């Protein structure tokens, strides 16, 4: 049943391309129904498989001569991220209800993107996962290049180049794994059990990890992300920060860490005090947390604030993975879900509710508009989303970041203080953006601007309510997802990490 999340997305995209150009309203409705169907299928699977154990969805020979299979399966990690995709996809359609220009093509690319993302999270054949990974990137390019705003062609090309460089690194790694194993299969579960030599894993692990981590926004390979976030239309920004960046983190865990766990072991010598790839990537993640927060603190463009905050929050995901502690890994996966929901909501407020109405993202200009009185719903939504973003108790981000910090304390105690500083800076930039954008008190020389904005529409209210409900429900009852994530991380698939590294 879960396989239909992929199929209906691509069928919906094909139907939209056949619609008359004037049928914008029909395109929106078809896209919404398709996204809702995907979410409903995910929720039904949640109800039917509450344990998080690996379930095979479909498995059939694809290219028998090469041992390739069309193998779709899901465990608790996949289900968590498929649920994230379903929620953000529905919200993205609701926040794109105003799209009129080439609406059919816009929503067709949007559904193709969603179908590709579902495919990545459900693929258990390595080559199939890679193909869906590429399929998800291509619509993203067109969404930014055609419907984007600031420097859209530059941003789209930058995203594409970074993605393809990362993809090339991943492809080299998976071909090497296929050849070296001699198992004549690309099945992820089988390759995860194959005892690759330590020497092989020592170069294959960083190659594949960095290849995926580029899309996850790992510093210093992150520069495509803020540019892409700012240029993308609202729904694409929501998908980019909310889901696409999670593809990279998911690949780091599902492929690089699961197949090549010995690549995390000590090298046997030290370079500048660091003796393993695990320590190197943990340090890069830590730099990303602080760097993203500090740059967000000084941004003048509202959307850049959220863009750089995503770099900081994704740093927590990658740091949690590098702890190799059960609690840190749990927190990293939960942070993928949490950040996907919260970032989607923040970009919806900034891009759709504010920018589409005021036609500016300049915080100094917004400061004169008293938007808390003009569009109070947007102000309230941003305040709540901001609280969720800084990790206040009661929201999903609190549980996720707390777990990552506890795991970090066990593995890299000195890093906890610096990561904590990143959280404090996060409070500062969120407060600054909130104050300037909605509750501005311009200096005496500034002239107040009286703006008249269209009211917040019903689709926007529904989209915001959906995302807010998701972060609050998981914040109040994180066990809803942890009961899926924890068994998945204890499954035979992660035996290499469990036996060799997780402490």
Secondary structure, 3 states (H helix, E strand, C coil): CCCHHHHHHHHHHHHHHHCCCCCHHHHHHHHHHHHHHHHHHHHHHHHHCCCCCCEEEEEEEEEHHHCEEEEEEECHHHHHHHHHHHHHHHHHHHCCCCCCCCHHHHHHHHHHHHHHHHHHHHECEHHHHHHHHHHHHHHHHHHHHHHCCCCHHHHHHHHHHHHHHHHHHHHHHHHHHHHHHCCCCCEHHHHHHCCCCHHHHHHHHHHHHHHHHHHHCCCCCCHHHHHHHHHCCHHHHHHHHHHHHHHHHHHHHHHHHHHCHHHHCEEEEEECCEEEHHHHHHHHHHHHHHHHHHHHHCCCEHHHHHHHHHHHHHHHHHHHHHHCCHHHHHHHHHHHHHHHHHHHHHHHHHHHHHHHHHCCCEHHHHCCCCHHHHCHHHHHHHHHHHHHHCCCCCCHHHHHHHHHHHHHHHHCHHHHHHHHHHHHHHHHHHHHHHHHHHCCCCCCCCCCCCCCCCCCCHHHHHHHHHHHHHHHHHHHCCHHHHHHHHHHHCCHHHHHHHHHCCC
